[in-house]
Amino acid sequence: MLRRYTFWFSAAVLFQLITGLVHSLSLFITPEPANEIERQLFTLMTTYKMDAGGGFQPTYSGLFLALSSCFTFLCLFAALTNGYLLIKHTEPNVMKGIIGINVVIFGAVFAMMAFFTFLPPIVCTGLIFINLLAAFVVVPKIESTV
């Protein structure tokens, strides 16, 4: 079972789906400031509009929301696409390339999370990356007959 790439890839898909769904909760939860300094910070993040050029004047909380939602969409997109390819029993030689793309993208995401965020997203993206890497290593090499 551990030598089958579908086991590792399925685990990665499951972690992508869980991460996307759990992270989507952060889009609907408003944090409460714990003290006066946090209250000032939250007020500035939600009310201060910087001039970004071209008529755009976003708030920092708007930018944070956009970036946060992109992570959710990335995880859900990857989970749904990879799950579809698993259900369709896509050939291993095609899957090797798809898994390789996932390894590169989620490896970069994991590195960014490790340097700039906190423990839960680091663990979630780490689990995705490790399972994708394991799937990439054990996927069988099929020689083309052309």
C-alpha positions in Angstrom: 0.0 0.0 0.0 2.8 2.5 0.8 4.5 1.7 -2.5 1.4 2.7 -4.5 1.5 6.4 -5.6 -2.3 6.5 -5.4 -2.2 6.1 -1.6 0.1 9.1 -1.2 -1.6 11.2 -3.8 -5.0 10.5 -2.3 -3.6 11.5 1.1 -2.4 14.8 -0.5 -5.8 15.4 -2.0 -7.4 14.8 1.3 -5.0 17.3 3.1 -5.6 19.8 0.3 -9.3 19.6 0.7 -9.2 19.8 4.5 -6.7 22.7 4.4 -8.9 24.6 1.9 -12.1 24.1 3.9 -10.5 24.9 7.3 -8.7 27.9 5.9 -12.0 29.2 4.4 -13.3 29.5 8.0 -10.8 32.3 8.5 -12.6 34.3 5.8 -15.7 34.6 8.0 -14.2 35.0 11.4 -13.4 38.5 12.7 -10.6 38.5 15.2 -11.2 40.4 18.4 -8.4 42.7 19.6 -7.0 41.7 23.0 -5.7 45.1 24.0 -5.6 48.8 23.0 -2.6 48.4 20.7 -4.3 45.6 18.8 -7.5 47.7 18.6 -5.5 50.5 17.0 -3.9 48.1 14.6 -7.2 46.6 13.6 -8.7 50.1 13.1 -5.8 51.1 10.9 -6.0 47.9 8.9 -9.7 48.3 8.2 -9.9 52.1 7.7 -6.5 53.3 6.3 -6.6 53.4 2.5 -3.3 53.5 0.8 -2.9 54.9 -2.7 -1.9 51.9 -4.9 -2.1 53.9 -8.1 -4.5 53.6 -11.0 -7.4 54.7 -8.8 -7.0 51.8 -6.4 -7.1 52.5 -2.7 -7.3 49.2 -0.8 -7.1 48.7 2.9 -4.6 46.4 4.4 -7.4 44.1 5.6 -8.8 44.0 2.1 -5.4 42.9 0.7 -5.0 40.4 3.5 -8.5 39.0 2.7 -7.7 38.7 -1.0 -4.4 36.8 -0.3 -6.0 34.6 2.3 -8.8 33.7 -0.1 -6.3 32.9 -2.8 -4.7 30.2 -0.5 -8.1 28.7 0.1 -8.9 28.7 -3.6 -5.5 27.2 -4.5 -6.0 24.3 -2.1 -9.6 23.6 -3.2 -8.7 23.9 -6.9 -5.8 21.4 -6.5 -7.9 19.0 -4.4 -10.7 19.0 -6.9 -8.5 18.7 -10.0 -6.3 16.0 -8.5 -9.3 14.1 -7.1 -10.8 14.2 -10.5 -7.7 12.7 -12.1 -7.6 10.0 -9.5 -11.2 9.1 -10.1 -10.6 8.9 -13.8 -7.6 6.6 -13.3 -5.3 8.8 -15.3 -2.2 7.0 -16.6 0.9 7.0 -14.4 3.0 8.7 -17.0 0.6 11.6 -17.1 0.3 11.6 -13.3 4.0 11.8 -12.9 4.0 15.2 -14.6 0.8 16.4 -12.7 2.3 15.3 -9.4 5.6 17.0 -10.3 3.8 20.3 -10.9 2.0 19.9 -7.5 5.3 19.2 -5.8 6.9 22.4 -7.2 3.8 24.6 -6.4 3.1 23.2 -2.9 6.9 23.1 -2.1 7.0 26.8 -2.8 3.8 27.4 -0.8 5.2 25.3 2.1 8.5 27.4 2.1 6.5 30.7 2.2 4.3 29.4 5.0 7.3 28.2 7.0 9.0 31.6 6.8 6.0 34.0 7.1 3.1 32.3 8.9 2.4 30.3 12.1 2.1 26.6 13.0 -1.3 25.5 11.6 -0.7 26.5 8.0 2.9 25.3 8.2 1.7 21.9 9.3 -1.1 21.7 6.7 1.1 22.7 3.8 3.9 20.5 5.1 1.6 17.4 5.1 0.5 18.2 1.6 4.0 18.7 0.3 5.3 15.5 2.0 2.5 13.3 0.6 3.0 14.8 -2.9 6.7 14.2 -2.7 6.1 10.6 -1.6 3.7 10.1 -4.5 6.2 11.5 -7.0 8.9 9.2 -5.8 6.8 6.0 -6.0 4.8 6.7 -9.1 5.9 4.0 -11.7 7.8 5.0 -14.7 6.1 3.9 -17.9 8.1 3.9 -21.1 6.2 5.3 -24.1 5.7 2.9 -27.0 6.0 5.6 -29.7 
